[in-house]
Amino acid sequence: MDPRLLLQQLHLAERLKDATRHCYTSGGRHESVAEHSWRLCLMAWFLRDEFPELDMDKVLQMCLIHDLGECFTGDIPTFLKSNADTDKEDNLLLNWVATLPEPYCTDMTALYAEMAALETGEAKLYKALDKLEAVIQHNESPLDTWLPLEYELNLTYGNDAVAFSPYLKALRAEVLADTQKKIAEEK
């Protein structure tokens, strides 16, 4: 990639460092989209041996690019995001991807299509980890940052996404135990 173009794309991606998510860190500040994506990649890397049949490089690529659309729209919590919000983010993202040189344009377009279809093991794993990371982060954040609806949401969020994998179901059970412990300690 031409160095000038590379810098332009890196400047765009840098927006994710300032784009905050709904969730807070354990230190009490808003988490950035970039921080979420980083830990999502770390989770995928740690699970390489648990999913030897999957192309984990592809999973890592999915984790890296999954929230790039938020460079254009910012983060909207899942419980507030409408279909119109999703369509807007997807359109802005795909318009940007279309401006990238080859092979990035073709590769990213294919990855986003695979991620949206959620039919491959790689796409299912990325999506499950994305949801699990969000709950793990909520468990690490102070309870006074939780919205009332999150007490119930954090008990069930991601259950559907992990259903395909015994390992991920076991991980979700551990995350659930952490959630229940955190809520019980408040009482």
C-alpha positions in Angstrom: 0.0 0.0 0.0 1.3 3.5 -0.9 2.7 5.0 2.3 0.5 8.1 2.0 -2.6 6.0 1.6 -1.5 3.8 4.6 -1.2 6.9 6.8 -4.7 8.0 5.7 -6.2 4.7 6.7 -4.3 4.6 10.0 -5.5 8.1 10.8 -9.1 7.0 10.2 -8.7 3.9 12.4 -7.2 6.1 15.1 -10.7 7.4 15.7 -11.5 4.1 17.5 -9.1 5.1 20.3 -11.3 8.1 21.1 -14.7 6.4 20.3 -15.9 5.3 23.6 -18.2 2.4 24.3 -21.0 2.2 26.8 -19.0 0.1 29.1 -16.4 1.3 31.7 -13.0 -0.1 32.6 -12.2 -1.5 36.0 -10.6 1.9 36.7 -13.9 3.6 36.1 -13.3 5.3 32.8 -15.1 4.7 29.5 -13.6 1.9 27.4 -12.7 2.8 23.9 -13.7 0.7 20.8 -9.9 0.2 20.2 -9.4 -1.3 23.6 -12.4 -3.7 23.1 -11.0 -4.8 19.7 -7.5 -5.3 21.2 -8.8 -7.6 23.9 -11.0 -9.4 21.5 -7.9 -10.2 19.4 -6.1 -11.4 22.5 -9.0 -13.7 23.4 -8.9 -15.2 19.9 -5.1 -15.7 20.0 -5.4 -17.4 23.4 -8.0 -19.8 22.0 -6.0 -21.0 19.0 -5.5 -24.5 20.5 -9.2 -24.8 21.5 -10.2 -24.5 17.8 -7.5 -26.2 15.7 -10.0 -26.8 12.9 -10.5 -23.1 12.3 -8.4 -20.5 10.4 -7.5 -18.5 13.5 -5.7 -15.9 11.3 -9.0 -15.2 9.7 -10.7 -15.0 13.1 -8.0 -12.5 14.2 -8.7 -10.4 11.1 -12.4 -10.4 11.8 -11.7 -9.3 15.4 -9.4 -6.5 14.1 -11.9 -5.1 11.6 -15.3 -5.9 13.2 -15.9 -2.4 14.7 -14.2 -0.2 12.0 -17.6 1.1 11.0 -17.7 2.9 14.4 -15.0 5.2 13.0 -17.9 6.8 11.1 -20.8 6.5 13.6 -19.4 6.0 17.0 -20.5 3.1 19.2 -24.2 2.5 19.8 -24.9 0.0 22.6 -26.5 -3.2 21.3 -29.7 -2.6 23.3 -30.1 0.9 21.7 -29.0 0.1 18.1 -31.7 0.1 15.5 -31.8 -1.5 12.1 -31.4 2.0 10.6 -28.3 2.5 12.7 -26.8 -0.8 11.5 -27.6 0.0 7.9 -26.0 3.5 8.2 -22.9 2.1 9.7 -22.6 -0.8 7.2 -23.1 1.6 4.3 -20.5 4.1 5.4 -18.1 1.2 6.2 -18.5 -0.5 2.8 -18.2 2.8 1.0 -14.9 3.3 2.7 -13.8 -0.3 2.0 -14.5 0.2 -1.7 -11.9 3.0 -1.8 -9.1 0.7 -0.5 -6.6 -0.7 -3.0 -6.4 -4.3 -3.8 -6.2 -6.8 -2.2 -7.6 -5.0 0.9 -10.8 -4.0 -0.8 -11.6 -7.5 -1.9 -10.4 -9.2 1.3 -12.2 -6.9 3.6 -15.4 -7.1 1.6 -15.3 -10.9 1.7 -14.6 -10.9 5.5 -17.5 -8.5 6.2 -19.8 -10.7 4.1 -18.7 -13.8 6.0 -19.1 -12.1 9.3 -22.6 -10.9 8.5 -23.7 -14.4 7.3 -22.5 -16.1 10.5 -22.3 -19.4 8.7 -18.6 -20.4 9.1 -16.9 -21.5 12.3 -14.6 -18.5 12.1 -17.5 -16.0 11.9 -19.3 -17.8 14.7 -16.2 -17.7 16.9 -15.5 -14.1 16.3 -19.2 -13.1 17.1 -19.2 -15.3 20.3 -16.0 -13.7 21.5 -17.2 -10.2 20.7 -20.3 -10.8 22.9 -18.3 -12.5 25.7 -15.7 -9.7 25.8 -18.5 -7.2 26.4 -19.9 -9.2 29.4 -16.4 -9.8 30.8 -15.7 -6.0 30.6 -19.0 -5.3 32.3 -18.1 -7.7 35.1 -14.8 -5.8 35.5 -16.5 -2.4 35.6 -17.9 -0.8 38.8 -21.5 -1.7 39.4 -22.5 1.9 39.7 -21.8 2.2 36.0 -24.4 -0.5 35.1 -27.8 0.5 33.8 -30.7 -1.3 35.5 -31.4 -3.4 32.3 -27.8 -4.7 32.4 -28.4 -6.8 35.5 -30.6 -9.1 33.4 -28.8 -8.6 30.1 -25.4 -9.7 31.5 -26.9 -12.9 32.7 -28.0 -14.0 29.2 -26.0 -11.9 26.7 -24.1 -14.1 24.3 -25.8 -17.4 25.2 -27.1 -17.8 21.7 -23.6 -17.0 20.1 -21.8 -19.6 22.2 -24.3 -22.5 21.7 -22.3 -24.0 18.8 -19.2 -24.8 21.0 -18.9 -26.9 24.2 -15.8 -24.9 25.1 -17.5 -21.5 24.6 -20.5 -22.7 26.6 -18.1 -23.6 29.5 -16.4 -20.2 29.2 -19.9 -18.5 29.2 -20.7 -20.4 32.4 -17.6 -19.0 34.0 -18.4 -15.5 32.9 -22.0 -16.0 34.3 -20.6 -17.1 37.6 -18.5 -13.9 37.7 -21.6 -11.8 36.9 -23.7 -13.5 39.6 -20.9 -13.0 42.2 -20.6 -9.3 41.3 -24.3 -8.7 41.6 -24.5 -10.7 44.9 -21.6 -8.7 46.4 -23.7 -5.5 45.8 -26.5 -6.7 48.1 
